[in-house]
Amino acid sequence: MAIIHNKPASAYDQPHTMSDKPVTGVLSQTTGAKVMDEMNISVGNINKGNAKGTKTSGIKTRGNGAATKGRIARGPMC
């Protein structure tokens, strides 16, 4: 049987970074239609068209055998 711990919110620590600084500026303060301008939203087959393009450059990899999904690595190469 599960043990349920019903603690009040005051029993938990406040959100903080790994260096014990408080977390600030997480939520956007703008509301309404301005927020929707920067969001990338799609509903079904309809989208706003503001998504980033697909990365087409990359490094051709070796040893793929009968690859069916491409042979180019497109991630960030550091």
C-alpha positions as CSV (number, residue, x, y, z in Angstrom):
1,M,0.0,0.0,0.0
2,A,1.3,3.4,-0.9
3,I,2.3,5.9,1.8
4,I,0.8,9.3,1.4
5,H,2.7,12.3,2.7
6,N,0.4,15.3,2.9
7,K,2.9,18.1,3.6
8,P,1.9,21.8,3.3
9,A,3.7,23.9,0.7
10,S,5.7,25.7,3.4
11,A,7.4,22.3,4.2
12,Y,9.2,22.4,0.8
13,D,12.2,24.5,-0.2
14,Q,11.8,27.4,-2.6
15,P,13.0,26.8,-6.2
16,H,16.7,27.6,-6.6
17,T,19.6,27.0,-8.8
18,M,22.5,24.6,-8.0
19,S,24.4,27.6,-6.5
20,D,21.5,28.4,-4.1
21,K,20.4,31.5,-6.0
22,P,16.7,32.0,-6.3
23,V,15.1,31.2,-9.7
24,T,13.8,34.3,-11.4
25,G,12.3,35.3,-14.7
26,V,10.9,31.8,-15.6
27,L,7.4,32.8,-16.6
28,S,6.6,35.3,-19.4
29,Q,4.9,38.4,-18.2
30,T,3.2,39.2,-21.5
31,T,-0.3,38.0,-22.0
32,G,-2.9,37.8,-24.8
33,A,-2.2,37.9,-28.5
34,K,1.5,39.0,-28.1
35,V,2.3,35.6,-26.6
36,M,0.8,33.8,-29.5
37,D,3.1,35.7,-32.0
38,E,6.2,34.0,-30.6
39,M,4.6,30.5,-29.9
40,N,4.9,27.8,-32.5
41,I,1.4,26.3,-32.4
42,S,-0.2,23.8,-34.7
43,V,-3.7,22.3,-34.5
44,G,-4.2,19.2,-36.7
45,N,-2.8,20.0,-40.1
46,I,-2.9,23.8,-39.7
47,N,0.2,25.6,-38.3
48,K,1.4,29.2,-38.1
49,G,4.5,28.5,-40.3
50,N,7.0,30.1,-37.9
51,A,8.9,26.8,-37.1
52,K,12.6,26.6,-37.7
53,G,13.6,25.0,-40.9
54,T,15.0,21.5,-41.1
55,K,18.8,21.3,-40.9
56,T,20.0,19.9,-44.2
57,S,23.8,20.1,-43.7
58,G,25.8,17.6,-41.8
59,I,28.5,15.0,-41.8
60,K,28.2,11.8,-43.9
61,T,28.6,8.8,-41.6
62,R,30.1,5.4,-42.3
63,G,29.1,1.8,-41.5
64,N,25.4,2.2,-41.8
65,G,24.7,-1.0,-43.7
66,A,21.2,-0.8,-45.4
67,A,20.3,2.5,-43.8
68,T,16.7,3.5,-44.4
69,K,16.6,6.8,-42.6
70,G,19.6,8.6,-44.1
71,R,23.3,8.5,-43.6
72,I,24.0,12.1,-42.4
73,A,24.6,13.1,-38.8
74,R,22.9,16.5,-38.3
75,G,23.3,17.3,-34.6
76,P,25.5,20.0,-33.1
77,M,29.1,18.9,-33.7
78,C,31.4,20.4,-31.1
